[in-house]
Amino acid sequence: MDFPSKLIENAVGELARLPGIGKKTALRLALHLLKADTDTTASLAEALAKMRFEITYCRTCHSISDAEECSICANQLRDHAQVCVVADVRDVIAIENTGQYRGVYHVLGGVISPIEGVGPTDLHIDSLVERAAAEDSDVREVILAISPTMEGDTTAFYLSRRLRDLPNVHISTIARGIPMGGELEYADEITLGRSIVDRQRQVS
């Protein structure tokens, strides 16, 4: 693809590196930004820079946050006795969009995948166990809301083994309203909400 400007070529190249964005789509976006007023382009650039350099991670649940503690963990109206364990921040967003869950979360940062070189120590698993086992812990239920893939099931099994001996902490899994091999972020809100409400207790 030939470009009339090196600057346009550079912009298209950077946009095309984003997931799901091909060269043609990147070119349309670049030309749109070029035609837009300078305030629009400047606002977009500023928002992206702030997102990249100012967002932090919650010290409790490891979700993205604007402060040391995310708005969900800091909300005393949430049920802190329920901790929903998810693989990714996108899963938090998906579950929150159902409006069916009022507990708090714990974001693992991925799933166990030996093929990709991801082991238990690469995830936020130890901090989950410490969170549930602390003397002053409010945790009474850990809900394993991990996508039902082979890696997800492996992760859920490992977590249940790590947590099963904790006194007064029940382990449950979301109901299999989510199809086997599916991803939480792509599930419709009704199915995902129903799977949270109809979660099942984990059998050791």
C-alpha positions, 0 to 999 in steps of 0.5 A: 500500500502506497501512501502520499505521506510518511506521517500517514504511513507511520500512523497507519502502521501504528493503528494496524498493530491494534488487534482486529485492525487491518491496514484498510481500517487503519487508513480510514481511522487515520484519515478520519483523525486527519479531517477532524478538528485538532481538539478531537485528535488532541483529546484522543491522544491525551486520553490514550497517554493518560490511560497508558501511564496513569492507570494502576492496579488495585492492591486488593483485587488486581483490577485496573484502577485510578487509585491504589484501591479500585471503586468496587473494593472501596465500595462498602455497599458491596458484599465483601464476603463474596469474591468472584475470581476471574481471569481478566479485567474484561471478565469483570466488565462482562459480569458487572454489565449483567447487574446480577452480582454485588460482591467483589472480585479477584483478577488472576491476570490469566489462566494456567497454560503450560503450552504458553509457559504460564504457571501458577506463580505467574498469576495472582493466586497466592494473593487470593489465598492470603486474602481468603486466609487472613485472620481478619478476612471477610471472605466466606465464598469464593466464586470461580468464574473462569471461562470453561476452556481446558486451561480455565478448568485446569486453573479452577481445579488448581484454585479449588485445591489451594482453597479447599482446606480454608475454614468457613470459605465455600468454593463455588463455580458459575453454572455452565450456562456458558458453552464449553470452549467459550469466553466470558467476554463474548457471552450475552448478558442474560446467559452470563447473569443466569450463570452467576445467579445459578452458580454451583458449590465446588465439590472437592 
